[in-house]
Amino acid sequence: MDPLTHIVAGRAVVAAADRHQPALRGVAWAATLGALSPDIDSAVAFSGWDRYVRVHEIGTHSIFGALAMACLTAAVVKGVARLRDAVGDARRVARRRNPAPFGVLLAAATAGAFSHLALDVASGARIRIAWPIVPRVVTLPLVAMADPWLIAICVVGLLALRRGGQPLRTVSRAMIAAALVFLAIKGVLLARALRVSGFGDAPFSAVEAQWGTLTEWQMFERTPALVRAWAVRSGGAPPAVVMSQALGPDTPLVGASRRLESVRNFLATHEFTFPIERTADAGGTEVLWSDLRYCWSDEAGPKGPALQEIECGVWAGGLFGPDGTAIRQLVRIGAVTQTRPAPR
């Protein structure tokens, strides 16, 4: 989910339950930073986006990881508060609100971190929430990432605080209630879309919400011959194929690419993958893998959507020399390319 929704939701959850009037000092910071803390694993992306997506399923996005981040967040907020009191003059310190004890800061940071996990699951993120005890992936694709409807609820709540003068606790409870009602409605629509389309038994990991729409999802399937995406709608329209990519037996280079760390990480976290080979400079060959969930096609083409050449925003693979030796590993996210040496 987007940072704005994480911040507002984390703060609202804590404010809705906060009985301290006025709020103890540091609680707001603990809730806000706690709501963002699981995404500290984004730093791994600098060493390779493929490594990040593998770590993202576990680590700070598990219950135990979120608890660890909440403890760290509470400790940092408490430490900064003590430092400010130590360097501030006595008159200024006396005017400040009472500092929150560590236990209260920990509770606020934990609530924020858990709200982060809940929002990520609701936006279709694949999380091993009970890792390392239970390795099963959990996801519930009710909304897309950066869902505009949830963002609108957050913005309305912020405007009510800024212009209406409403108490923070009242506005927070109203925002949480609105978000829960909205997600419940989306759940009903998702169940109907899968049922009327004939995909009622499909795992949630094969479903993805479409951005900006209340009633449409994409359903992905894999067969020995192809990977394919269907548009499914809750309104009763029949499912329609929107993308299809043929699969074939591995070529020697595709088989060799499976030994690259970039490809192993990618295949370990994605289900609807396919490889392509294309000529590179100096007689080399790039072998790149993507997942149909990162792709799109031009449905207006004369051959129909299932036969259009698809484009993808994410690739992982490697560059091979004319002799078939791996030269370097490649990860492409949009216009950004990350490289690192291939193992020898």
C-alpha positions in Angstrom: 0.0 0.0 0.0 1.1 3.6 -0.5 2.9 5.5 2.3 0.0 8.0 2.8 -2.5 5.3 3.5 -0.1 3.5 5.8 0.6 6.7 7.8 -3.0 7.9 8.1 -4.3 4.4 9.0 -1.6 3.7 11.6 -2.2 7.1 13.3 -6.0 6.7 13.1 -5.9 3.2 14.7 -4.0 4.5 17.6 -5.9 7.8 17.9 -9.2 5.9 17.9 -8.2 3.9 21.0 -6.2 6.7 22.7 -7.9 7.7 26.0 -5.2 10.2 27.0 -6.4 13.8 26.7 -4.2 15.5 25.7 -2.2 12.7 24.1 1.0 11.7 25.7 4.1 13.0 24.0 5.6 10.6 21.4 2.5 8.5 20.8 1.8 10.1 17.4 5.4 9.6 16.3 5.4 6.0 17.5 2.2 5.2 15.6 3.3 6.9 12.4 6.8 5.5 12.3 5.5 2.1 13.4 3.1 2.1 10.4 6.0 2.7 8.1 8.6 0.5 9.8 7.9 -2.8 8.0 9.0 -1.2 4.7 12.5 -0.8 6.0 13.2 -3.9 4.0 13.0 -1.7 0.9 16.7 -1.0 1.6 17.5 -4.5 0.3 16.3 -3.3 -3.2 19.6 -1.3 -3.6 21.5 -4.6 -3.7 19.0 -6.2 -6.1 15.2 -5.9 -6.6 15.0 -9.7 -6.9 16.5 -10.0 -3.4 14.0 -7.5 -2.0 10.9 -9.3 -3.3 12.1 -12.5 -1.7 12.8 -10.8 1.7 9.5 -8.8 1.4 7.4 -11.9 1.9 9.0 -12.6 5.3 11.2 -10.6 7.7 9.6 -7.3 8.7 6.3 -8.3 7.0 5.7 -11.2 9.3 4.1 -10.8 12.7 7.4 -11.4 14.5 9.2 -9.0 12.2 6.6 -6.3 12.7 6.9 -6.8 16.5 10.7 -6.4 16.3 10.2 -3.2 14.2 7.7 -1.9 16.7 10.2 -2.4 19.6 12.9 -0.6 17.6 10.5 2.2 16.7 9.4 2.7 20.4 13.0 2.7 21.5 14.0 5.3 18.9 11.1 7.6 19.8 11.8 7.3 23.5 15.5 7.9 22.9 14.9 11.0 20.9 12.4 12.4 23.5 15.1 11.9 26.2 17.7 13.6 24.1 15.4 16.6 23.4 14.7 16.9 27.1 18.4 16.7 27.9 19.4 19.5 25.5 16.4 21.7 26.0 16.2 24.5 28.6 14.1 23.9 31.7 11.4 26.3 30.8 10.8 24.7 27.4 10.8 21.2 28.8 8.3 22.2 31.5 5.8 23.3 28.8 5.9 20.0 26.9 3.3 17.4 27.3 3.9 14.4 29.6 6.2 11.9 27.9 4.7 8.6 27.1 6.2 5.6 29.0 7.9 3.0 26.8 5.0 0.6 27.2 2.5 3.1 25.6 5.0 3.9 22.8 5.4 0.2 22.1 1.6 -0.4 22.0 1.3 2.5 19.5 4.1 1.3 17.3 2.8 -2.2 17.3 -0.7 -1.0 16.3 0.8 1.0 13.5 3.0 -1.9 12.3 0.1 -4.4 12.4 -2.1 -1.9 10.4 0.7 -2.0 7.8 0.5 -5.7 7.5 -3.4 -5.6 7.3 -3.3 -3.0 4.5 -0.7 -4.9 2.5 -2.7 -8.1 2.7 -5.8 -6.3 1.7 -4.0 -4.9 -1.3 -3.0 -8.3 -2.6 0.6 -8.4 -1.3 1.9 -11.9 -0.7 3.1 -12.1 2.9 4.2 -15.1 4.9 2.6 -13.5 8.0 3.4 -16.3 10.5 7.0 -16.9 9.2 9.1 -18.7 10.3 6.7 -20.9 12.2 4.2 -21.3 9.3 5.6 -20.6 5.8 2.2 -20.2 4.1 1.6 -17.1 2.0 -1.4 -15.0 3.0 -3.1 -12.5 0.6 -6.6 -11.0 0.1 -6.7 -9.0 -3.1 -9.6 -6.6 -2.2 -8.0 -3.4 -3.6 -5.0 -2.4 -5.8 -1.9 -0.8 -4.5 -2.4 3.0 -3.9 -6.2 2.4 -4.1 -7.8 5.8 -4.9 -10.9 5.0 -2.8 -8.9 4.4 0.4 -6.7 7.4 -0.4 -9.9 9.5 -0.7 -11.1 8.3 2.8 -7.7 9.4 4.2 -7.8 12.8 2.5 -11.4 13.5 3.6 -10.4 12.6 7.2 -7.4 14.9 7.0 -9.5 17.8 5.7 -12.0 17.2 8.5 -9.3 17.6 11.0 -7.8 20.7 9.4 -11.0 22.6 8.6 -13.7 21.2 10.7 -12.1 21.3 14.1 -13.4 17.8 14.9 -11.6 15.8 17.6 -8.9 13.5 16.4 -10.4 10.5 18.1 -13.9 11.1 16.5 -12.4 11.6 13.0 -10.2 8.5 13.4 -13.1 6.3 14.3 -15.1 7.6 11.4 -12.2 6.9 9.0 -11.7 3.4 10.3 -15.4 2.6 10.0 -15.6 4.0 6.5 -12.5 1.9 5.4 -13.9 -1.3 7.0 -17.3 -0.8 5.3 -15.5 -0.2 2.0 -13.3 -3.3 2.3 -16.3 -5.4 3.3 -18.2 -4.2 0.1 -15.1 -5.0 -2.0 -15.0 -8.5 -0.4 -18.6 -9.2 -1.4 -17.9 -7.9 -4.9 -14.8 -10.1 -5.2 -16.6 -13.2 -4.1 -19.4 -12.5 -6.7 -16.9 -11.8 -9.5 -15.1 -15.1 -8.9 -18.4 -17.0 -8.6 -20.1 -15.7 -11.7 -16.9 -16.0 -13.8 -16.4 -19.7 -12.8 -13.2 -19.1 -10.9 -14.8 -19.5 -7.5 -12.2 -22.2 -6.5 -9.2 -20.1 -7.6 -6.6 -19.3 -4.9 -6.4 -15.6 -3.9 -2.8 -15.6 -4.9 -4.0 -15.9 -8.5 -6.2 -12.8 -8.3 -5.3 -9.1 -8.5 -7.6 -6.1 -8.1 -7.6 -3.5 -10.8 -6.7 0.0 -9.9 -9.5 2.5 -9.7 -12.4 0.1 -10.3 -14.8 -1.3 -7.7 -16.0 -4.3 -9.7 -13.1 -5.7 -11.8 -10.2 -8.0 -11.0 -7.7 -10.0 -13.1 -7.5 -13.8 -12.7 -4.3 -15.5 -13.6 -3.8 -19.2 -14.6 -0.9 -21.3 -15.6 -1.0 -24.4 -17.8 1.8 -26.5 -19.3 1.4 -24.6 -22.5 0.8 -21.0 -21.4 0.2 -18.4 -18.7 -3.0 -16.3 -19.1 -4.9 -13.5 -17.5 -8.6 -13.1 -17.5 -10.7 -10.0 -16.7 -13.5 -11.0 -14.2 -16.2 -8.6 -13.1 -18.8 -8.7 -10.4 -21.5 -7.4 -12.7 -22.1 -10.7 -14.4 -20.1 -10.1 -17.6 -18.4 -13.3 -18.9 -14.7 -13.5 -18.2 -12.4 -12.3 -21.0 -8.8 -13.1 -21.8 -6.7 -10.0 -21.7 -3.2 -11.5 -21.9 -1.7 -14.8 -22.9 2.0 -15.9 -23.2 3.0 -19.2 -24.6 5.4 -21.5 -22.7 7.7 -24.0 -24.3 10.5 -26.3 -23.2 13.6 -24.7 -21.8 16.3 -23.9 -24.3 19.9 -24.4 -23.2 20.2 -20.7 -22.2 16.9 -20.6 -20.4 18.0 -23.7 -18.4 21.3 -22.0 -17.6 19.5 -18.9 -16.5 17.7 -20.8 -13.8 21.0 -21.1 -12.0 21.4 -17.4 -11.6 20.5 -15.9 -8.2 18.4 -13.2 -9.9 16.2 -15.8 -11.6 16.1 -18.2 -8.5 14.8 -15.3 -6.4 12.3 -14.3 -9.0 10.9 -17.8 -9.5 10.7 -18.4 -5.8 8.3 -15.5 -5.3 6.2 -15.6 -8.5 3.9 -18.1 -10.0 3.0 -16.9 -13.5 6.5 -16.5 -14.9 7.8 -16.9 -18.5 11.2 -16.4 -20.1 12.2 -14.6 -23.3 15.5 -14.6 -25.2 16.8 -11.6 -27.2 20.0 -10.7 -28.9 22.3 -8.3 -27.1 25.4 -6.4 -28.2 28.6 -8.1 -29.1 26.8 -11.3 -30.1 25.5 -12.0 -26.6 22.0 -13.1 -25.6 19.8 -11.8 -22.8 17.6 -14.3 -21.0 14.9 -12.5 -19.0 12.0 -13.7 -16.9 8.9 -11.8 -16.0 5.5 -12.5 -14.4 2.2 -11.9 -16.2 1.1 -9.7 -13.2 3.7 -7.1 -14.3 2.6 -7.1 -17.9 0.0 -5.4 -20.1 -1.2 -5.7 -23.7 -2.9 -3.5 -26.3 -6.4 -4.8 -26.4 -7.2 -2.7 -29.4 -5.0 -4.6 -31.8 -6.5 -6.4 -34.8 -5.5 -9.9 -33.6 -7.4 -9.7 -30.3 -5.9 -9.4 -26.8 -4.8 -13.0 -26.5 -2.5 -12.7 -29.5 -1.0 -9.2 -28.9 2.6 -8.9 -27.9 2.7 -8.0 -24.3 4.9 -5.6 -22.5 6.2 -6.0 -19.0 7.6 -3.5 -16.4 9.8 -6.0 -14.5 12.4 -8.5 -15.7 15.0 -10.6 -14.0 17.7 -12.7 -15.7 21.1 -12.5 -17.2 23.4 -11.7 -20.1 25.2 -14.7 -21.8 28.1 -14.6 -24.1 28.3 -16.3 -27.6 29.6 -19.4 -25.9 26.7 -19.6 -23.5 28.7 -18.4 -20.4 26.8 -16.2 -18.0 28.4 -12.7 -18.0 26.3 -10.7 -15.6 22.9 -10.8 -13.9 20.2 -8.3 -14.8 17.2 -6.9 -13.1 15.0 -4.3 -14.8 12.3 -2.3 -13.2 10.9 0.1 -15.8 13.8 2.2 -17.1 16.1 1.2 -14.2 18.6 -1.7 -14.8 20.5 -3.3 -11.9 23.5 -5.4 -12.7 25.8 -7.6 -10.7 28.4 -10.3 -11.7 27.3 -13.7 -12.7 28.6 -16.5 -10.5 31.7 -18.4 -11.9 
